[in-house]
Amino acid sequence: MIIPPLDSDVYAMARQAAPGWDVRMIEAEWRSWVTEVPRSPEMAFLGFCRKWYDKRGRP
């Protein structure tokens, strides 16, 4: 299973969803966690970022 590269605009949105976190690190965690290619990888990643921040808060 290979998830295609994310659109570059999604990283700015990810930084807003998880302020203070390294979104590339979160992306690596997300890619290792995902079991199948999502219908919308960008939206799935942003949702993961929001949940990441909700669970952990600011670093």
N, C-alpha and C positions, 0 to 999 in steps of 0.2 A: 504494500500500500504506500503510495507516494502522494503526499499532499502538495499541490503546486505551490510555488512561491506566492506569498501574500502581496496584494497591491500595496505600493509604498505609502499611500494615504492612510492605510489602516494603522500604521505605527503611531501617527499623531493622535488618532482616536484612542488607541490603546494607552498612550501616556495620560490621557484625560481620564480613562476608566480606572487606571491603577497609578495614581500620581506617586512619584518618588521611586517607583520600581523600574528595574531594567527590563524593558518589554521584550528584548531579544532573549533574555533568560527565561521569562515567562513563556515565550513562544517555544523554546526548547522543551520546557516542561509540558506544555500543551501537546506538542507533536509526539512526545513519548507516551502521553496519556491517551490520546485518541486511538480508537480501535478500528475505525473505518473513515473513509474520506467523507467529510460533511458536505451536504448539498451546497452550503454557502460557507466556505472556509473562513472568510473574513468575519462574518457575523458570529460564527462559532468561536473564533479566537477572541473577539471582543467580549462575548459573554463569559468566556473563561477568565479574561482579565478582570471583569467586574466581580466575579465570584472570588477570584484570588484576593482582590482588595477588600472585599467584604469580610473574608475570613481572617486576613492578616493585618489589615490597616496599613498605615505608612511604615516603611522600613526603618 
